[in-house]
Amino acid sequence: MLDVLNQPNSGSAEIGRIDHLHTLLSTRQARVGVVGMGYVGMPLALAAWTAGFEVLGFDVDDEKVRKLNSGVSYLVHITSETVAAAVSAGRLAATTDFAQSASMDVIVICVPTPLTANREPDLTFVERTCESLAAHVRQDQLIILESTTWPGTTAEVVRAILERSGLSCGTDFFLGFSPEREDPGNCNFGTQRIPKVVGADDPASRRLLKAFYDQVVDVTIPVSSSRTAEAVKLTENIFRAVNIALMNELKVVYDALGIDVWEVISAASTKPFGYMPFYPGPGLGGHCIPIDPFYLTWKAREHEISTRFIELAGEINTAMPHYVVEKLAEAFDRRTGRGLRDARILLVGMSYKKNVDDIRESASLKLMRILEGRGAQTHYFDPYIPVIPRTREYPELGDRKSVKWTRSILSSFDVALVATDHDNVDYIELCQNVPLVIDTRNACERKGVTAVNVVKA
């Protein structure tokens, strides 16, 4: 009996350890590791550094690590001056050595979650990251997943891999999910200003999760579980995907009726309640909207639930590049009496959205492939994408270079297809030098160009 009474109170010790980690987080003395130094990880690392944390970035890309440690940015919307200031201050560095994760108090996972060729979730990057971390995870670490995924990934996949270490979640280490909400190129909402949803499956993890993000961002919104937080991210992007699909469908209908969908949207946007503007385009791009809805449809099938609404939106958005090419072919035939074979076509904009250097899931890649399948000669101009990187889905387009922007080069093309509405493109000069301009973004009219050679698609 005495032996039992004299044993230390393990519950009190555990609470003391949690309080200690909470203190490290709330006083910004914790060491923060960010895995995946891309479009999500880099801004988060800089935000944590700005808040006063010591930050170590982890990445498998040697070139990214080299550039970051040299104070050089590889993302167009983040300046090298910003990175250099963080590195020179001695509180931001990067490494490929995952053994150093053992010295981190917080580890945030910001790796890609793409789809397979069969449009099913591909958690390879998340699983490999967790396996690397499991070899070095220790007591009193907070591990956070930010990568978009299906509800249950944190609890069913991440936790299971990390617990192979022999440590238990919620007592030894702590785990939660906080969806990334980055909008590259949006000057009005950087990482700090965007509210952060945080969810975990035990009170201690939830408390620590909130304590960390309270230091990094202006507002945190706790939810009851990691599944709920994962569902929040999917809901946000499905909402956008469905509404964009609606506008794309209306574009097709209104075009048949001789109505300009852009004029309709502009007028409808004057209503101060009950309406939110969304805009059509040549197809969805970026890592989120073309991919995230399929994470939920896949999970729903596991429960024998059909997500007809989401899947219909996906069909409409996926069909848009084909619609745009048909509009281009029709307009070109009316003006020249020719088909697309051997037509010289300039794609204006290769990135998936304006003013960024991100081509992930860009509709421009699909447009180029479709046009070349019709026999056209395609080139592109993009001030943010000097060379198309090699991608898994479009390997044949890799290493192509942007043409120079000169009047003589512009006039050598039969058609220009505006796929991305970058602000630093001279649309007036474009319309003056190319006989036919197909505009999928209403970029020309927004710049005051209403020439007869501009066709909206």
Beta strands, then each sheet from edge to edge (+ up, - down):
strand 1: 31-35
strand 2: 54-58
strand 3: 92-95
strand 4: 106-109
strand 5: 142-145
strand 6: 174-177
strand 7: 196-200
strand 8: 220-223
strand 9: 344-348
strand 10: 377-381
strand 11: 415-418
strand 12: 436-439
strand 13: 454-456
sheet 1: 3+ 2+ 1+ 4+ 5+ 6+ 7- 8-
sheet 2: 10+ 9+ 11+ 12+ 13+
end
